[in-house]
Amino acid sequence: MVNEAAKPETVSSLPVITEETKTVIKVQNLANRFGSHAVHEQLDLAVRAGEILGVVGGSGTGKSVLLRSIVGLRQPDEGSVQVFGQDLLALSDAEREPLQQRMGVLFQKGALYSSLTLAENVALALIEQAGLSRSEAKRLAELKLALVGLPRSAVDKYPSELSGGMIKRAALARALALDPDILFLDEPTAGLDPISAAAFDRLLLTLRDALKLTVFLVTHDLDTLYACCDRVAVLSQKRVLVVDTLAAVADTDDAWIRDYFHGPRGRAAQQAAAPAAKSATTQATELESRIK
């Protein structure tokens, strides 16, 4: 049974938006279909400024499809996607471009260009979208790579020369290249060993706090959910079944949620979360002081 004292928000009861919980993304009545197969129907979701929202769900529930719909890589069949109060689907390409530059995306497996060095991967957007010279873009790219914890020796290496963890960090640097307000991460810790995944989680918290980012995080990693997320949205039955704090979501009376959050891995992730969050807060304070 659902604990009435901590009853989670559902799609029919989205949070009241105040100045403290300003909505930066609002999805309404979204539908995504592939032929006769509907992945989403009447999906609603609101993302608050400054939060890390974790998006979870079983295989085939359309987590990545939802992300791609929000950032403009897929045209939904129905519904609206508002970012910073503007409906992306109603804008022309020219009108949409400034908004999309305020969104950084880390794709699954990094999706770096294999023929470019790490610095060139990050610099590409700075040259093509920000109009910087190659020398200016390279200098800024090196700063972004350092920001995500990569050593100077990695700057001129190609993706094939790097570990999975370093590739993910380089992809994160590319996502941060244009100083976005919203960061979209699609399974950022997938394929990483536990140590590298935990380090990425700490880095994400540090960057969110220091750079004042809003983060839309698609993941299946329970450790990441417990370590990083302010709220969690569960995709099920072609919509957002519930969105709330992790504790409230885990208390929802649903078979998939019960199996996902209350198994051995869920209990272990919860126990490990507190010290990791404390460490990330300390790192964020240090990074913010260096940026200033």
C-alpha positions in Angstrom: 0.0 0.0 0.0 1.1 3.6 -0.6 2.1 5.6 2.5 -0.5 8.4 2.5 1.9 10.6 4.4 4.4 10.5 1.5 2.1 9.9 -1.4 3.9 10.6 -4.7 2.9 13.0 -7.4 1.2 11.4 -10.4 0.6 12.6 -13.9 -2.8 13.9 -12.8 -1.2 15.9 -9.9 1.9 17.6 -11.1 3.6 19.9 -8.5 2.5 23.4 -8.0 5.2 25.6 -9.5 6.6 28.5 -7.4 9.7 30.7 -7.9 11.6 28.1 -5.8 10.4 25.2 -8.0 10.4 26.9 -11.4 9.6 24.6 -14.3 12.2 24.6 -17.1 10.8 21.6 -19.0 7.1 20.9 -19.3 5.8 17.9 -21.4 2.1 17.6 -22.0 0.0 14.9 -23.6 3.1 13.5 -25.4 2.6 10.5 -27.8 5.4 8.6 -29.6 4.4 5.9 -31.9 6.4 3.6 -34.2 3.9 2.3 -36.7 1.2 0.6 -34.8 3.3 0.4 -31.6 2.7 3.2 -29.2 5.6 3.9 -26.8 4.0 6.9 -25.1 0.4 8.1 -24.9 -0.7 11.2 -23.0 2.6 11.5 -21.1 3.0 14.5 -18.8 6.2 15.5 -17.0 7.6 18.7 -15.4 11.3 19.3 -14.6 12.3 21.9 -12.0 15.2 24.3 -12.3 18.3 23.1 -10.5 17.2 19.5 -9.9 18.6 16.2 -11.0 15.6 14.2 -12.2 16.2 10.5 -12.7 14.1 8.8 -15.3 13.7 5.0 -14.9 11.5 2.3 -16.3 11.6 -1.2 -17.7 13.0 -2.1 -21.1 10.9 -0.7 -23.9 9.3 2.1 -21.9 10.8 4.8 -24.0 13.3 6.5 -21.7 15.7 7.5 -24.5 12.8 8.2 -26.8 11.4 10.7 -24.3 14.9 12.4 -24.0 15.2 12.7 -27.8 11.7 14.2 -28.0 12.6 16.9 -25.5 15.9 17.9 -27.1 14.3 18.0 -30.5 15.9 14.9 -32.1 12.5 13.2 -32.6 9.2 14.8 -33.6 6.5 13.4 -31.3 3.2 12.3 -32.9 1.2 14.4 -30.4 1.6 16.7 -27.5 3.8 19.7 -26.6 7.3 20.1 -25.2 8.0 23.5 -23.5 11.5 24.4 -22.6 12.0 27.7 -20.8 8.3 28.5 -21.5 8.6 28.0 -25.3 7.0 25.2 -27.2 9.9 23.6 -29.2 7.5 21.9 -31.6 5.9 25.1 -32.6 9.2 26.9 -33.4 11.0 27.1 -36.7 14.6 25.7 -36.9 16.0 29.2 -36.6 13.9 30.0 -33.6 14.7 26.6 -31.9 18.5 26.9 -32.3 19.1 29.3 -29.4 17.1 27.1 -27.0 18.9 24.0 -28.1 22.2 25.7 -27.4 21.1 25.9 -23.8 20.8 22.1 -23.7 23.8 19.8 -23.5 23.4 16.1 -24.3 25.6 13.1 -23.4 24.5 10.2 -25.5 24.7 6.5 -24.7 28.3 5.2 -25.1 29.5 8.8 -25.5 29.0 9.0 -29.3 32.3 10.9 -29.7 33.7 11.3 -33.3 36.3 8.6 -33.6 38.4 10.6 -36.1 38.7 13.6 -33.8 40.8 14.0 -30.7 39.1 14.8 -27.4 39.9 18.5 -27.8 38.6 18.5 -31.3 35.4 16.8 -30.3 34.7 19.4 -27.7 35.8 22.3 -29.8 33.6 21.4 -32.8 30.4 23.0 -31.3 32.4 26.0 -30.2 33.6 26.6 -33.7 30.3 25.8 -35.6 27.8 27.2 -33.1 29.6 29.8 -31.0 31.7 31.1 -33.9 35.0 30.9 -32.1 38.3 30.6 -33.9 40.1 27.3 -33.8 42.7 28.5 -31.3 40.1 29.9 -29.0 37.9 26.8 -29.3 40.8 24.5 -28.5 41.8 26.6 -25.4 38.2 26.5 -24.1 37.9 22.8 -25.0 41.0 22.0 -22.9 39.4 23.9 -20.0 36.2 21.9 -20.3 38.1 18.6 -20.4 40.0 19.7 -17.2 36.7 20.6 -15.6 35.4 17.0 -15.9 38.7 15.7 -14.4 40.6 14.5 -17.5 44.4 15.0 -17.5 46.2 17.3 -19.9 47.8 14.2 -21.5 44.3 13.0 -22.7 43.5 16.2 -24.7 45.1 15.1 -27.9 44.2 11.4 -27.7 41.5 9.8 -29.8 38.5 8.0 -28.3 40.0 4.5 -29.2 42.9 5.3 -27.0 40.8 5.8 -23.9 39.0 3.8 -21.2 35.2 3.8 -21.0 35.3 6.1 -18.0 37.5 8.7 -19.8 35.2 8.5 -22.9 32.2 9.3 -20.7 34.0 12.2 -19.1 35.0 13.5 -22.5 31.4 13.2 -23.8 30.3 15.2 -20.7 32.9 17.9 -21.5 31.4 18.1 -25.0 27.9 18.4 -23.6 29.1 21.3 -21.4 30.9 23.0 -24.2 28.3 25.8 -24.8 27.7 26.3 -21.1 24.1 24.8 -21.1 21.5 25.4 -18.5 20.1 21.9 -18.9 22.1 18.7 -19.1 20.6 15.6 -20.6 22.4 12.3 -19.8 21.4 9.0 -21.4 22.8 6.1 -19.3 26.0 7.9 -18.4 27.3 5.1 -16.2 26.3 2.1 -18.3 29.3 -0.2 -19.0 31.5 1.4 -16.3 33.0 -0.5 -13.5 31.7 0.4 -10.0 34.6 2.6 -9.1 34.4 4.6 -12.4 30.6 4.9 -12.1 30.8 6.2 -8.5 33.4 8.7 -9.6 31.1 9.9 -12.4 28.2 10.2 -9.9 30.4 12.4 -7.6 31.4 14.5 -10.6 27.8 15.0 -11.7 26.8 16.3 -8.3 29.8 18.6 -8.1 29.1 20.1 -11.6 25.4 20.5 -10.9 26.0 22.4 -7.7 28.9 24.5 -9.0 27.5 25.3 -12.4 23.8 25.6 -11.3 22.7 23.0 -13.9 19.3 21.3 -14.3 19.9 17.6 -15.1 17.6 15.1 -16.9 19.1 11.7 -16.2 18.1 8.5 -17.9 19.5 5.6 -16.0 19.0 2.1 -14.7 21.8 2.4 -12.2 20.4 2.3 -8.6 23.6 3.7 -7.1 23.3 6.7 -9.4 19.7 7.3 -8.4 20.4 7.2 -4.7 23.6 9.2 -4.9 22.4 12.0 -7.3 18.7 12.4 -7.9 16.5 14.9 -6.2 13.4 13.3 -7.8 12.7 10.2 -9.8 10.2 9.7 -12.6 9.1 6.2 -13.5 7.9 5.4 -17.0 5.3 2.6 -17.2 2.1 1.9 -19.1 3.1 4.4 -21.8 3.2 7.4 -19.4 4.9 8.7 -16.3 3.4 6.5 -13.6 4.8 8.5 -10.7 7.3 11.4 -10.1 8.5 12.3 -6.7 11.4 12.0 -4.2 13.1 8.6 -4.4 11.7 7.6 -1.0 8.1 8.4 -2.0 8.5 6.6 -5.4 10.0 3.5 -3.7 6.9 3.4 -1.5 4.5 3.3 -4.5 2.3 0.2 -4.7 3.5 -1.2 -8.1 5.1 -4.5 -8.9 7.9 -3.2 -11.0 8.8 -0.4 -8.6 8.7 -2.9 -5.7 11.1 -5.3 -7.5 13.4 -2.5 -8.7 13.8 -0.5 -5.5 13.4 -3.1 -2.7 15.7 -5.9 -4.0 19.2 -6.5 -2.6 20.8 -3.9 -5.0 18.3 -1.2 -4.0 19.0 -1.7 -0.3 22.7 -1.7 -0.9 22.5 1.5 -3.0 20.5 3.3 -0.3 23.0 2.4 2.4 25.9 3.7 0.2 24.2 7.0 -0.8 24.7 9.2 2.3 28.6 9.3 2.5 28.7 9.8 -1.3 26.4 12.8 -1.2 28.4 14.3 1.6 31.6 13.9 -0.3 30.1 15.5 -3.4 28.9 18.5 -1.5 32.5 19.2 -0.3 33.8 18.8 -3.8 31.2 21.2 -5.2 32.2 23.9 -2.7 35.9 23.5 -3.7 35.1 23.6 -7.4 32.9 26.7 -7.1 35.6 28.6 -5.2 38.1 27.7 -8.0 35.7 28.9 -10.7 35.2 32.2 -8.9 
